[in-house]
Amino acid sequence: MKKILIIVAYWIAAMFVTALILVSLDYEMGQALMMSLTFLPSAMALAFFLPKVDRTKDRVHRILDSVYIVLGVMTMAFFLIFIIQSVFFFADSEGGRVWDIPAMLRNPVFIACVLAALAYGNFLLDKYLNAKYPSDKPITFTSDYKKVSLRKEDILYIESRDSEVWIVARDGRTYRNRTGITQWENLLGPGFLRIHRAFLVNASEATLSSPDTVTVGGVELPVSRKYKDAARALSQG
């Protein structure tokens, strides 16, 4: 509950900071607060969807997936700005009503920077809270159309296989799920270590058996060059 309150407080603070930026564009504070609301859904969508890009895909597909997400979020942001501006902030000019959207709010670079800052702030906060307040609740997910609940400590490792991941449990069971391995990494938190773009291991159950392999539950898993430094944190088997 405390984590939820802190996250809510972050987004409220983010709304006020965004409003202060908009005040510099000649909005009154009340108008600025209303306009800042147009940024929040887009920033939240960016914070939610961008980490879902599957890192196991090749670089071109990862870039394309990221571009599609950013374009969708930007479209949402401009649509909301247009709606709020047109409904609440019409300006009269020579007897006719015209749009009065400041140039900065028509600038995609400015919009992208604001959204990225808000989303990244949420990412850092979420990472901090997961480390400070680790959840002891079971992880619930869908496998083969059935709901499954596992405690974090009962998960040995996660393996990404094309469009799905395999969750390997301590009791030897394997579950299939379509949530990306990056989302599993964020969900499971600091107790789990990425050793390869396709493998995420329970650090307390893993040993470094060689510079290029980690052993978990009697299974040897490869360590990629990118994650070798992180894997050295595991005890040598």
C-alpha positions in Angstrom: 0.0 0.0 0.0 2.9 2.3 0.9 4.4 1.8 -2.5 1.2 2.6 -4.3 0.8 5.9 -2.3 4.4 6.9 -3.2 3.8 6.2 -6.9 0.5 8.2 -6.8 2.4 11.0 -5.0 5.0 10.9 -7.8 2.5 11.4 -10.5 0.8 14.2 -8.6 4.1 15.9 -8.2 4.9 15.3 -11.9 1.6 17.0 -12.8 2.6 20.1 -10.8 6.1 20.2 -12.3 4.6 19.9 -15.8 2.2 22.7 -14.9 5.0 25.0 -13.8 6.7 24.4 -17.2 3.4 25.3 -19.0 3.0 28.5 -16.9 6.1 29.7 -18.8 4.1 29.3 -22.0 1.6 32.0 -20.7 -1.0 29.6 -19.2 -2.5 30.6 -16.0 -1.8 28.1 -13.1 -5.3 26.6 -13.3 -5.1 26.2 -17.1 -1.6 24.8 -16.7 -2.7 22.2 -14.3 -5.5 21.1 -16.6 -3.1 21.0 -19.6 -0.6 19.0 -17.5 -3.3 16.3 -17.2 -2.9 15.7 -20.9 0.7 14.5 -20.4 0.0 12.0 -17.6 -1.9 9.3 -19.6 0.7 9.4 -22.3 3.7 9.3 -19.9 2.1 6.4 -18.0 1.5 4.6 -21.2 5.2 5.1 -22.2 6.3 3.9 -18.8 4.1 0.8 -19.1 4.7 -0.3 -22.7 8.3 0.6 -23.4 9.8 -1.9 -20.9 7.7 -4.6 -22.6 9.9 -4.4 -25.7 11.3 -7.9 -26.0 15.1 -7.7 -25.7 15.5 -11.2 -27.1 14.5 -10.0 -30.5 17.1 -8.8 -32.9 18.2 -5.1 -32.8 16.1 -4.0 -35.8 12.9 -5.5 -34.3 13.6 -3.9 -30.9 14.1 -0.5 -32.5 10.9 -0.9 -34.6 8.9 -2.0 -31.5 10.2 1.0 -29.6 9.4 3.4 -32.4 5.8 2.1 -32.7 5.3 2.6 -29.0 6.7 6.1 -29.0 4.7 7.1 -32.1 1.5 5.7 -30.5 2.2 7.6 -27.2 3.0 10.8 -29.1 -0.2 10.5 -31.1 -2.1 10.1 -27.8 -0.4 13.2 -26.3 -1.1 15.4 -29.3 -4.7 14.2 -29.4 -5.3 15.0 -25.7 -3.6 18.4 -26.1 -5.9 19.2 -29.0 -9.0 18.1 -27.2 -8.3 20.0 -24.0 -7.1 23.1 -25.8 -10.1 23.1 -28.2 -12.7 22.5 -25.5 -11.4 24.8 -22.7 -9.0 27.3 -24.2 -10.5 28.7 -27.4 -9.3 32.2 -28.2 -11.5 34.8 -29.8 -10.0 36.8 -32.7 -12.0 39.3 -34.7 -15.3 37.7 -33.9 -14.2 34.2 -34.8 -12.8 31.4 -32.6 -9.3 30.2 -33.4 -7.0 27.6 -32.0 -4.4 29.1 -29.6 -2.0 26.2 -29.0 1.5 27.5 -28.0 4.2 26.7 -30.5 6.1 24.6 -27.9 3.0 22.3 -27.5 3.1 21.7 -31.2 6.8 20.8 -31.1 7.2 16.9 -31.0 10.7 17.2 -29.6 9.4 19.2 -26.6 6.5 16.8 -26.0 8.8 13.7 -26.3 11.3 15.2 -23.8 8.6 15.9 -21.2 7.1 12.4 -21.6 10.5 10.7 -21.5 11.4 12.6 -18.3 8.2 11.6 -16.6 8.4 8.0 -17.7 12.0 7.7 -16.7 11.3 9.2 -13.3 8.6 6.6 -12.8 11.1 3.8 -13.9 13.7 4.9 -11.4 11.2 5.3 -8.6 9.7 1.8 -9.3 13.2 0.3 -9.3 14.0 1.9 -6.0 10.7 0.9 -4.4 11.1 -2.7 -5.5 14.5 -2.8 -3.8 13.4 -1.0 -0.6 10.0 -2.8 -0.2 10.3 -6.2 -1.7 7.0 -7.9 -2.1 6.4 -11.3 -0.3 3.2 -11.9 -2.3 3.2 -14.8 -4.7 3.6 -13.9 -8.4 0.4 -14.7 -10.3 0.5 -15.3 -14.0 -1.2 -17.3 -16.8 0.2 -20.5 -18.1 -1.7 -22.6 -20.7 -4.8 -20.6 -19.9 -4.6 -21.4 -16.2 -3.8 -19.1 -13.3 -0.6 -20.0 -11.5 0.8 -18.5 -8.3 4.5 -18.9 -7.3 6.6 -17.4 -4.6 9.6 -15.6 -5.9 11.9 -18.0 -4.0 10.4 -21.0 -5.8 11.4 -19.7 -9.2 14.8 -20.9 -10.3 15.1 -19.1 -13.6 13.2 -17.6 -16.6 14.0 -18.5 -20.1 12.9 -16.5 -23.1 11.9 -18.7 -26.1 10.7 -16.7 -29.1 7.2 -15.4 -28.4 7.0 -16.9 -24.9 9.0 -17.4 -21.7 9.4 -20.5 -19.7 9.3 -20.2 -15.9 11.3 -23.0 -14.3 10.3 -23.7 -10.7 12.2 -25.3 -7.8 9.9 -28.4 -7.9 10.9 -29.1 -11.5 7.7 -27.9 -13.1 7.9 -25.6 -16.1 5.3 -23.0 -16.9 4.8 -21.0 -20.2 3.8 -17.4 -20.3 3.8 -14.6 -22.9 5.0 -11.8 -20.7 8.4 -10.6 -22.0 11.5 -11.5 -20.0 12.2 -7.8 -19.4 8.8 -7.5 -17.7 9.7 -10.5 -15.6 13.0 -8.8 -14.7 11.1 -5.7 -13.5 8.5 -7.8 -11.7 10.9 -10.1 -9.8 13.2 -7.3 -8.8 16.8 -7.3 -7.5 16.8 -10.9 -6.2 17.0 -12.0 -9.8 20.0 -11.5 -12.2 20.0 -11.2 -15.9 22.9 -13.3 -17.3 21.9 -13.4 -21.0 19.3 -11.8 -23.1 17.3 -15.0 -22.9 18.0 -16.0 -19.2 17.0 -14.5 -15.9 18.2 -16.4 -12.8 17.4 -16.5 -9.1 20.6 -15.1 -7.6 20.3 -17.1 -4.4 20.0 -20.3 -6.3 22.7 -19.7 -8.9 26.5 -20.3 -8.8 29.1 -19.2 -11.3 30.4 -22.5 -12.6 32.7 -20.9 -15.2 33.3 -17.5 -16.7 30.8 -18.4 -19.4 28.2 -20.4 -17.5 26.0 -20.3 -14.4 24.5 -23.4 -12.8 20.9 -23.2 -11.4 19.1 -26.2 -10.1 21.6 -28.5 -11.8 21.2 -26.9 -15.2 24.1 -25.0 -16.8 23.0 -21.7 -18.5 25.2 -19.5 -20.7 26.4 -16.1 -19.6 26.7 -13.6 -22.5 29.5 -11.1 -22.8 27.2 -8.2 -22.0 26.3 -9.7 -18.6 29.6 -11.2 -17.5 30.4 -8.4 -15.0 27.0 -8.8 -13.4 27.4 -12.6 -13.3 30.6 -12.3 -11.3 28.6 -11.2 -8.3 27.4 -14.8 -8.0 29.4 -17.1 -5.8 31.9 -19.3 -7.5 30.7 -22.9 -7.6 
